[in-house]
Amino acid sequence: MMGLIALWLVLAVAGKLALPVVLRFLHRHGLERTNYAGQTIPAGTGTLLAFLLALFYTMGSLMPQTGFDLGIVSFAAGGMGTEMAAYFLVFAVGWIDDAVGDRSVKGLSGHWRNLRESGTLSTGALKAAGVGAAALWVVTGGSGNWAEKLFDWMTIVLAANAMNLLDVRPGRAWKCFLAGAAALMAFDPAWSRSPWLIPATAGALALLPGDLRGRHMLGDSGANLLGFALGCSLAASAPLLLQTCALLLFAAMHRAAETGSITQWIERHKWVRWLDRIGRV
């Protein structure tokens, strides 16, 4: 356990040190977006999360060779490399949407309408296809029958897009992700079956303060990565009841986004609105 804590701290410090470099990169290359308050801010801090994922995998792969046991899934054997590739596919399609995506096309129905009218995939549709393929890649490598794998696939896909739906107000996606990660600790305290939560939560130390202040945002690359990590972790370690509740919540969020606005729903409910605004400046 101490090894995990030490590794988390190394990743958190690395994230703090790398953040200014990432923000300069996003600004220099015009990867910015107008937020709800009309301010133009860097969008795409998922770049930092991808860096921490890569660093985590590299360090985890080297540690067994030095005789240091993390006490989690072996990085050298099989599955972790496949999962790493899946995570980077999710990052890549999100990055494309951040860089050249058309913000006027929204929702599943909007992307489908765009495909019918233009005959061309939107970057949002490409992202959805990439996330779906990455989730399929992960679940086919696990155990269970086809029904369980389908259930896990739906959880991962909806979780990934749900975080994207929340990344429209400061800190909202982070709060949902961290609440889910905390809930999973009750069933898997060392995250032994969901190790990718380690670099994702370490990234919060660097990114959450600025996100809450509206200085930068996750973008599709970051929100999808957080959701993918949460969905994969739910599929790997959550009991059936918790995973079912999470899946229903994600489905309800998608329904609300398609028929109205998640923000409007939040504003109508006092306690949810209070939680949503905690920490904002």
Solvent accessible surface area in square Angstrom, and as a share of the most:
residue,aa,sasa,rsa
1,M,130,0.58
2,M,147,0.66
3,G,13,0.12
4,L,13,0.07
5,I,78,0.39
6,A,50,0.39
7,L,2,0.01
8,W,70,0.25
9,L,92,0.46
10,V,72,0.41
11,L,0,0.00
12,A,0,0.00
13,V,84,0.48
14,A,20,0.16
15,G,0,0.00
16,K,100,0.42
17,L,131,0.65
18,A,21,0.16
19,L,24,0.12
20,P,64,0.40
21,V,87,0.50
22,V,15,0.09
23,L,43,0.22
24,R,151,0.55
25,F,87,0.36
26,L,0,0.00
27,H,121,0.54
28,R,201,0.73
29,H,113,0.50
30,G,53,0.51
31,L,17,0.09
32,E,58,0.26
33,R,49,0.18
34,T,86,0.50
35,N,23,0.12
36,Y,114,0.43
37,A,61,0.47
38,G,54,0.52
39,Q,99,0.44
40,T,90,0.52
41,I,15,0.08
42,P,22,0.14
43,A,4,0.03
44,G,0,0.00
45,T,0,0.00
46,G,0,0.00
47,T,33,0.19
48,L,0,0.00
49,L,5,0.03
50,A,5,0.04
51,F,89,0.37
52,L,0,0.00
53,L,7,0.03
54,A,34,0.27
55,L,46,0.23
56,F,0,0.00
57,Y,57,0.22
58,T,69,0.40
59,M,36,0.16
60,G,0,0.00
61,S,25,0.16
62,L,95,0.47
63,M,34,0.15
64,P,70,0.44
65,Q,143,0.64
66,T,107,0.62
67,G,70,0.68
68,F,90,0.38
69,D,117,0.61
70,L,13,0.07
71,G,53,0.51
72,I,25,0.13
73,V,65,0.37
74,S,57,0.37
75,F,6,0.02
76,A,82,0.64
77,A,64,0.50
78,G,64,0.61
79,G,44,0.42
80,M,4,0.02
81,G,27,0.26
82,T,52,0.30
83,E,48,0.22
84,M,23,0.10
85,A,42,0.33
86,A,0,0.00
87,Y,2,0.01
88,F,70,0.29
89,L,57,0.29
90,V,0,0.00
91,F,31,0.13
92,A,43,0.33
93,V,10,0.06
94,G,0,0.00
95,W,63,0.22
96,I,65,0.33
97,D,10,0.05
98,D,19,0.10
99,A,46,0.36
100,V,107,0.61
101,G,19,0.18
102,D,84,0.43
103,R,89,0.32
104,S,93,0.60
105,V,27,0.15
106,K,147,0.62
107,G,32,0.31
108,L,106,0.53
109,S,58,0.38
110,G,7,0.07
111,H,36,0.16
112,W,148,0.52
113,R,113,0.41
114,N,37,0.19
115,L,54,0.27
116,R,153,0.56
117,E,136,0.61
118,S,67,0.43
119,G,61,0.59
120,T,85,0.50
121,L,97,0.48
122,S,14,0.09
123,T,28,0.16
124,G,6,0.06
125,A,19,0.15
126,L,68,0.34
127,K,15,0.06
128,A,51,0.39
129,A,60,0.47
130,G,9,0.08
131,V,8,0.04
132,G,11,0.11
133,A,52,0.40
134,A,0,0.00
135,A,0,0.00
136,L,99,0.49
137,W,115,0.40
138,V,26,0.15
139,V,12,0.07
140,T,78,0.46
141,G,69,0.66
142,G,42,0.40
143,S,107,0.69
144,G,42,0.40
145,N,87,0.44
146,W,195,0.68
147,A,49,0.38
148,E,89,0.40
149,K,51,0.21
150,L,86,0.43
151,F,49,0.21
152,D,28,0.15
153,W,77,0.27
154,M,75,0.34
155,T,0,0.00
156,I,1,0.00
157,V,32,0.18
158,L,36,0.18
159,A,0,0.00
160,A,0,0.00
161,N,39,0.20
162,A,0,0.00
163,M,0,0.00
164,N,29,0.15
165,L,43,0.21
166,L,11,0.06
167,D,10,0.05
168,V,71,0.41
169,R,61,0.22
170,P,14,0.09
171,G,1,0.01
172,R,12,0.04
173,A,3,0.02
174,W,1,0.00
175,K,54,0.23
176,C,34,0.20
177,F,0,0.00
178,L,52,0.26
179,A,63,0.49
180,G,18,0.17
181,A,2,0.02
182,A,63,0.49
183,A,42,0.33
184,L,0,0.00
185,M,81,0.36
186,A,82,0.63
187,F,98,0.41
188,D,7,0.04
189,P,86,0.54
190,A,30,0.23
191,W,27,0.10
192,S,38,0.25
193,R,125,0.46
194,S,4,0.03
195,P,6,0.04
196,W,5,0.02
197,L,0,0.00
198,I,5,0.03
199,P,1,0.00
200,A,6,0.05
201,T,12,0.07
202,A,0,0.00
203,G,0,0.00
204,A,10,0.08
205,L,85,0.42
206,A,3,0.02
207,L,1,0.00
208,L,36,0.18
209,P,55,0.35
210,G,10,0.09
211,D,5,0.03
212,L,24,0.12
213,R,109,0.40
214,G,10,0.10
215,R,156,0.57
216,H,6,0.03
217,M,19,0.08
218,L,1,0.00
219,G,1,0.01
220,D,3,0.02
221,S,0,0.00
222,G,0,0.00
223,A,0,0.00
224,N,2,0.01
225,L,5,0.03
226,L,1,0.00
227,G,0,0.00
228,F,0,0.00
229,A,2,0.02
230,L,4,0.02
231,G,0,0.00
232,C,14,0.09
233,S,3,0.02
234,L,7,0.03
235,A,27,0.21
236,A,52,0.40
237,S,6,0.04
238,A,16,0.12
239,P,53,0.33
240,L,129,0.64
241,L,137,0.68
242,L,45,0.22
243,Q,9,0.04
244,T,44,0.26
245,C,70,0.42
246,A,14,0.11
247,L,17,0.08
248,L,117,0.58
249,L,97,0.48
250,F,5,0.02
251,A,43,0.33
252,A,57,0.44
253,M,20,0.09
254,H,19,0.08
255,R,166,0.61
256,A,30,0.23
257,A,37,0.29
258,E,69,0.31
259,T,88,0.51
260,G,50,0.48
261,S,37,0.24
262,I,19,0.10
263,T,23,0.13
264,Q,108,0.48
265,W,108,0.38
266,I,11,0.06
267,E,63,0.28
268,R,162,0.59
269,H,72,0.32
270,K,134,0.57
271,W,173,0.61
272,V,50,0.29
273,R,68,0.25
274,W,145,0.51
275,L,98,0.49
276,D,10,0.05
277,R,121,0.44
278,I,80,0.40
279,G,45,0.44
280,R,56,0.21
281,V,141,0.81
